[in-house]
Amino acid sequence: MVDHAAPAPLPPPPQEWAPRRGGWRRALLLAAVVGGIALCAVGILGYLGLRIGPGALAIGVGAAVLPVPVLVACFLWLDRFEPEPVKYLAFCFCWGAFVSTGASLVVNSGASALLGRVDLPDSLVAVLVAPFIEELTKALGPLLLLWRRRREISGITDGIVYCGLAATGFAMVENILYLGGHGYASNADEYGPASGAQAVLAMWIARILFTGFAHPLFTAMTGVGVGLAARTPHRWTRWTAPVAGLLVAMMLHGAWNLMATLAADSAEPAFLLYGYVAVMMPIFLGMVGFALTLRSWEGRLTERMLPYYVRSGWLSPPEVAALSTLARRHAGRVWARRVAGEPGLRAMRAFQYAAVRLALLRDGVQRGLDATPAQAAATAREESTLLTTMMAYRQVFTGRDPLAPPARWDGARYLIEFPDGVARTVDPPAEPVVPLPMVPVPPPHPYR
């Protein structure tokens, strides 16, 4: 008979599976990073307040923050299959907003002063200096994450997300300066508040509504390299892929600034219009298409990697099939909520998250990412923890559907108890029924 007992208590929520080393060195590094970002935040906001005034700063902040939730939501949507830890997402955003903007401001200002001394046009800073220093400093945050937490970057999608958030933070603070300073303060001081407000609106439309994707697009090129470096066993690729992505980001950034500079210096907006329509928009749309295709491909990672655990009896074919798309994952959560209530919904969500982590782990094993015995041992421990946790979550919703007979998967066939009370073995169909039947208990044999 099907067990309709009350749902079992939920095990502890899933944590970051990779073991973390403690000690004073890690604490010191963390304190240095957090303290450095905090100091940069205080410095950049203080500088902006002194330069453009508190009123203009408030207007700039209000106008510049408006598109941020939309851009962040787009990156989080792209990252739905295997959501990254919030603290790392916040780190990259804050790095771009404060560390990158602070360093870029110092270098760009110094370069502008230096060019002025030798009678060279200030526009050279926008074309030659700004793309280099801005893309470099934006990339350093995700690159630091790649160095210290490579396991948290599971592919190109994650690299794009981390670098895109760093660029979004950078663009937000840069827009505060442009909207509040060049937009409102400059015009309000000369023509009055109404003129300042009109300038802010015009600049908001130009910089945010039409070209707000620019910084995330540039830095996403670095993200492609970061993602490749995180999932390759080849040392040479780990070094060259981020550098190549960074160079592409710098060239795109420089080309965009060159077109804007030519349009401003020649009073010919056709330069910028041509660059926007014929160059930037096709690259942007191509990058969006690439990211969506990549997201779909990475989303089906469970279909490619988890059959290993189906053959060994840890997972059943329907469970793997129910993980392959977002729609099927949603259907699995709806089913779990129907049969086991809110605890079932939370358990299914955690089960799915752990399953994706397990697929990424198996993919890393096949790619040969574990270069040392210590790394291989850490992967084996993580695999064991994931499997054990998945089995615990599964018990919350398994065997509680009154419409499904008790069933067990042995790695090759189902053993199903039919309504007449007789248990029969049944070969799996070519297309698994989603999301049932489920495995009621962990298999007795080892997983490796």
C-alpha positions in Angstrom: 0.0 0.0 0.0 1.1 3.6 -0.5 2.3 5.3 2.6 0.2 8.4 3.4 1.9 9.3 6.7 2.7 12.9 7.5 5.7 14.3 5.6 9.0 13.7 7.3 10.9 16.7 8.7 13.1 18.5 6.3 16.8 18.0 6.6 19.0 21.0 6.9 19.0 23.3 3.8 21.7 22.7 1.2 24.9 24.5 1.8 27.9 25.1 -0.4 29.0 21.6 -1.0 32.7 22.2 -1.5 34.6 22.0 1.8 36.0 25.3 3.0 39.4 25.7 4.7 39.3 27.8 7.9 42.1 29.6 9.6 43.4 33.1 10.0 44.6 33.4 6.4 41.1 33.0 5.1 39.7 35.4 7.7 42.3 37.9 6.9 41.7 37.7 3.2 37.9 38.1 3.7 38.4 41.1 6.0 40.8 42.7 3.5 38.3 42.3 0.6 35.3 43.5 2.6 37.2 46.4 4.1 38.6 47.4 0.7 35.2 47.4 -0.9 33.8 49.4 2.0 36.6 52.0 1.8 36.1 52.3 -2.0 32.4 52.8 -1.5 32.9 55.5 1.1 35.5 57.2 -1.1 33.6 57.1 -4.4 30.3 58.4 -2.8 32.2 61.0 -0.9 33.9 62.2 -4.1 30.7 62.3 -6.0 29.0 64.3 -3.3 31.8 66.8 -3.1 32.0 67.2 -6.9 28.4 67.5 -7.9 26.7 68.4 -4.6 24.3 66.5 -2.3 21.2 67.5 -4.3 22.6 66.4 -7.7 24.0 63.3 -6.0 20.5 62.3 -4.8 19.0 63.0 -8.2 21.8 61.0 -9.9 21.3 58.1 -7.5 17.6 58.0 -8.0 17.9 58.0 -11.8 20.8 55.6 -12.0 19.3 53.0 -9.7 16.1 52.7 -11.8 17.4 50.2 -14.4 19.5 48.2 -11.9 16.7 45.8 -10.7 15.8 45.0 -14.4 19.4 44.2 -15.3 20.0 42.2 -12.2 16.7 40.3 -12.7 17.8 39.4 -16.3 21.1 37.9 -15.0 19.3 36.0 -12.2 16.8 34.7 -14.7 19.8 33.5 -16.9 21.1 31.7 -13.8 17.9 29.9 -12.8 19.1 26.3 -13.4 21.9 26.5 -10.8 21.6 29.7 -8.8 24.8 31.1 -7.5 25.3 32.0 -3.9 24.0 35.4 -3.2 27.1 36.5 -1.4 29.2 36.0 -4.5 26.7 37.7 -6.7 26.7 40.7 -4.3 30.5 40.7 -4.1 30.8 41.0 -7.9 28.2 43.8 -8.0 29.8 45.8 -5.2 33.2 45.2 -6.7 32.1 46.8 -10.0 30.2 49.6 -8.3 32.9 50.7 -5.9 36.4 49.2 -6.5 36.3 49.3 -10.3 34.8 52.8 -10.4 37.2 54.1 -7.8 40.3 52.7 -9.6 39.0 53.8 -13.0 38.3 57.3 -11.8 41.8 57.7 -10.5 43.5 56.4 -13.7 41.2 58.2 -16.1 41.7 61.5 -14.2 45.4 61.1 -14.1 45.6 60.3 -17.8 43.4 63.3 -18.7 45.8 65.6 -16.7 48.8 64.0 -18.3 47.4 64.5 -21.8 46.6 68.1 -21.0 50.2 68.8 -20.2 51.4 67.6 -23.6 48.6 69.3 -25.5 46.8 66.2 -26.6 43.0 66.0 -26.8 41.2 64.7 -23.7 39.1 62.5 -26.0 42.0 60.1 -26.2 41.3 59.0 -22.6 37.8 57.8 -23.7 39.3 55.8 -26.6 42.6 54.5 -25.3 42.7 54.6 -21.5 39.1 54.1 -20.3 38.4 50.9 -22.1 41.6 49.3 -20.8 41.3 50.3 -17.1 37.6 50.0 -16.8 37.4 46.5 -18.3 40.4 45.4 -16.4 39.1 46.5 -13.0 35.6 45.2 -13.7 37.1 41.8 -14.5 39.3 41.6 -11.4 36.4 40.8 -9.1 35.2 37.7 -11.1 38.8 36.7 -11.7 39.4 36.8 -7.9 36.4 34.6 -7.5 37.7 32.3 -10.2 41.0 32.0 -8.3 39.5 31.4 -4.9 36.2 29.7 -5.7 36.6 28.0 -9.0 33.9 25.4 -8.1 31.3 28.1 -7.9 31.7 28.9 -11.6 30.1 26.0 -13.3 30.3 27.2 -16.9 30.1 30.1 -19.3 26.7 31.1 -18.1 28.0 31.7 -14.6 31.0 33.6 -15.9 28.6 35.9 -17.9 26.4 36.4 -14.8 29.3 37.3 -12.4 30.9 39.6 -14.9 27.6 41.1 -16.0 26.7 42.0 -12.4 30.2 43.6 -11.9 29.5 45.7 -15.1 26.0 46.6 -13.8 27.4 47.9 -10.6 30.0 49.9 -12.5 27.4 51.4 -14.9 25.2 52.4 -12.0 27.9 54.5 -10.3 29.1 55.9 -13.6 25.5 56.9 -14.4 25.3 58.7 -11.0 28.1 61.0 -12.1 26.8 61.6 -15.6 23.1 62.0 -14.7 23.7 63.9 -11.5 26.8 65.9 -12.5 26.8 66.4 -16.3 23.1 66.2 -16.5 21.5 68.0 -13.6 24.2 70.0 -11.8 25.8 71.5 -14.9 22.4 72.7 -16.4 20.7 73.6 -13.2 23.6 75.9 -12.1 23.4 77.8 -15.4 19.7 77.6 -16.5 17.8 76.6 -13.4 16.3 73.3 -11.9 13.8 72.8 -14.8 16.5 72.8 -17.3 18.5 70.4 -15.2 15.6 68.0 -14.9 15.2 68.1 -18.7 18.8 67.3 -19.2 18.6 64.4 -16.8 15.6 63.0 -18.7 17.3 63.3 -22.1 20.5 61.8 -20.8 18.6 59.0 -19.1 16.9 58.0 -22.4 20.3 58.1 -24.2 22.5 56.4 -21.6 20.1 53.9 -20.0 17.1 53.3 -22.2 19.1 52.9 -25.4 22.6 52.0 -24.3 22.2 50.7 -20.8 23.3 47.2 -22.1 26.8 48.5 -23.1 28.8 47.9 -20.0 27.3 44.4 -19.3 27.8 43.5 -23.0 31.5 44.5 -23.0 32.3 42.7 -19.7 30.2 39.6 -20.7 33.0 38.9 -23.2 35.4 38.5 -20.2 32.7 36.3 -18.6 32.9 33.9 -21.5 36.6 33.5 -20.9 36.1 33.1 -17.2 33.5 30.4 -17.7 35.8 28.5 -20.1 38.7 28.7 -17.6 36.6 27.4 -14.8 35.6 24.2 -16.6 38.8 23.2 -18.4 41.5 20.8 -17.2 44.1 22.5 -19.4 46.4 24.9 -17.6 47.1 26.9 -20.8 43.4 27.5 -21.4 42.8 28.6 -17.8 45.2 31.4 -18.4 44.5 32.4 -22.0 40.7 32.2 -22.1 40.1 35.1 -19.5 42.8 37.1 -21.2 41.3 36.6 -24.6 37.8 37.5 -23.3 39.2 40.6 -21.6 40.9 41.8 -24.8 37.7 41.4 -26.8 35.9 43.4 -24.1 38.5 46.2 -24.3 38.2 46.3 -28.1 34.4 46.5 -28.1 34.5 49.2 -25.4 37.1 51.2 -27.3 35.2 50.9 -30.5 32.0 52.1 -28.9 33.8 55.1 -27.3 35.5 55.9 -30.6 32.2 56.1 -32.4 30.8 58.4 -29.7 33.9 60.6 -29.7 33.8 60.9 -33.5 30.2 61.9 -33.3 30.8 64.5 -30.7 34.0 66.0 -32.2 32.6 66.2 -35.7 29.0 67.1 -34.8 27.9 64.2 -37.0 25.5 62.0 -35.0 25.6 59.6 -38.0 28.8 58.1 -36.6 27.1 57.1 -33.4 23.8 56.1 -35.1 25.7 53.8 -37.5 27.8 52.3 -34.7 24.7 51.7 -32.7 22.5 50.1 -35.4 25.2 48.4 -37.5 27.7 47.3 -34.9 26.5 47.3 -31.3 22.9 46.1 -31.7 23.9 43.0 -33.8 26.6 42.1 -31.3 24.2 42.6 -28.4 21.4 40.5 -30.1 24.0 37.8 -31.0 25.2 37.7 -27.4 21.6 37.4 -26.1 21.0 34.5 -28.5 24.3 32.9 -27.5 23.4 33.2 -23.8 20.0 31.7 -24.3 21.3 28.8 -26.3 24.0 28.2 -23.8 21.5 28.3 -21.0 19.4 25.7 -22.7 22.4 23.5 -23.3 23.7 23.8 -19.8 20.1 23.2 -18.5 20.2 19.8 -20.1 23.4 18.9 -18.3 21.3 16.6 -16.0 20.2 14.6 -19.0 23.8 14.0 -20.0 25.4 13.4 -16.6 22.8 11.9 -14.3 22.2 8.6 -16.2 25.3 7.4 -14.5 23.4 7.4 -11.2 20.3 5.9 -12.9 22.4 2.9 -14.0 23.7 2.5 -10.5 20.3 2.7 -8.9 20.5 6.0 -7.1 18.1 7.8 -9.4 15.2 6.7 -11.5 14.7 7.7 -15.2 11.6 9.9 -14.4 13.6 11.8 -11.8 16.2 12.7 -14.4 13.6 13.5 -17.1 11.9 15.8 -14.6 15.1 17.9 -14.3 15.8 18.5 -17.9 13.8 21.8 -18.4 12.5 24.5 -16.2 8.9 23.6 -17.1 9.4 20.0 -16.0 11.2 21.2 -12.8 8.2 23.4 -12.1 5.8 20.4 -12.7 7.8 18.4 -10.3 7.5 21.1 -7.6 3.7 21.3 -8.2 3.4 17.5 -7.9 5.5 17.5 -4.7 3.3 20.2 -3.2 0.2 18.3 -4.1 1.3 15.1 -2.4 3.3 16.5 0.6 2.3 20.1 1.0 4.7 23.0 1.6 7.4 20.7 3.1 7.2 18.6 -0.1 7.6 21.8 -2.2 10.7 22.9 -0.3 12.2 19.4 -0.4 11.7 19.1 -4.2 13.3 22.5 -4.7 16.3 21.4 -2.7 16.4 18.0 -4.4 16.5 19.7 -7.8 19.2 22.1 -6.7 21.3 19.2 -5.3 20.7 17.2 -8.5 22.1 20.0 -10.7 25.1 20.3 -8.4 25.6 16.5 -8.7 25.5 16.8 -12.5 28.0 19.6 -12.5 30.3 17.5 -10.3 30.0 14.5 -12.6 30.7 16.7 -15.5 33.8 18.0 -13.8 35.0 14.4 -13.2 34.6 13.6 -16.9 36.4 16.7 -17.9 39.3 15.8 -15.6 39.1 19.0 -13.4 40.5 17.1 -10.4 44.3 17.5 -11.0 45.5 16.2 -7.6 44.5 13.3 -5.3 43.3 15.9 -2.7 40.9 17.4 -5.3 39.7 14.0 -6.3 39.1 13.1 -2.6 37.2 16.4 -2.1 35.0 15.6 -5.1 34.2 12.1 -3.8 33.2 13.6 -0.4 31.1 16.1 -2.1 29.4 13.5 -4.3 28.6 11.4 -1.2 27.2 14.3 0.6 25.0 15.3 -2.3 23.6 11.8 -2.8 22.9 11.4 0.9 21.2 14.7 1.1 19.1 14.0 -2.0 17.9 10.7 -0.5 16.9 12.6 2.7 14.9 15.2 0.7 13.3 12.5 -1.4 11.7 10.8 1.6 9.6 13.9 2.2 7.6 13.5 -1.0 8.1 9.9 -2.1 5.4 7.2 -1.7 2.7 9.8 -0.8 0.8 10.0 -4.1 -2.5 8.0 -3.8 -2.7 7.8 -7.6 0.7 6.0 -8.0 1.5 2.4 -6.9 4.6 1.7 -4.9 7.6 1.2 -7.2 11.3 0.7 -6.9 14.1 1.2 -9.5 17.0 -1.2 -9.4 19.1 0.4 -12.1 17.6 -1.6 -15.0 13.9 -2.2 -14.4 11.0 -1.2 -12.2 9.5 -3.4 -9.5 5.9 -2.2 -9.2 3.3 -3.4 -6.8 0.0 -3.6 -8.8 -3.5 -3.2 -7.3 -3.9 -7.0 -7.2 -1.1 -7.1 -4.6 1.4 -8.8 -6.9 4.8 -7.1 -7.5 6.0 -7.4 -11.0 9.1 -6.2 -12.8 8.5 -3.8 -15.7 11.0 -2.6 -18.3 11.3 1.2 -18.4 9.5 2.9 -21.3 11.5 4.8 -24.0 10.0 8.1 -22.6 9.9 8.2 -18.8 6.6 9.2 -17.2 7.2 12.4 -15.3 7.4 12.8 -12.4 6.5 9.2 -11.3 7.4 6.6 -10.2 10.0 7.7 -7.7 12.6 5.6 -5.9 11.3 5.0 -2.4 14.6 4.1 -0.6 18.3 4.6 -1.4 19.9 1.7 -3.3 22.0 -0.7 -1.2 25.1 -0.8 -3.4 27.9 1.8 -3.5 27.7 4.9 -5.8 31.1 4.7 -7.3 
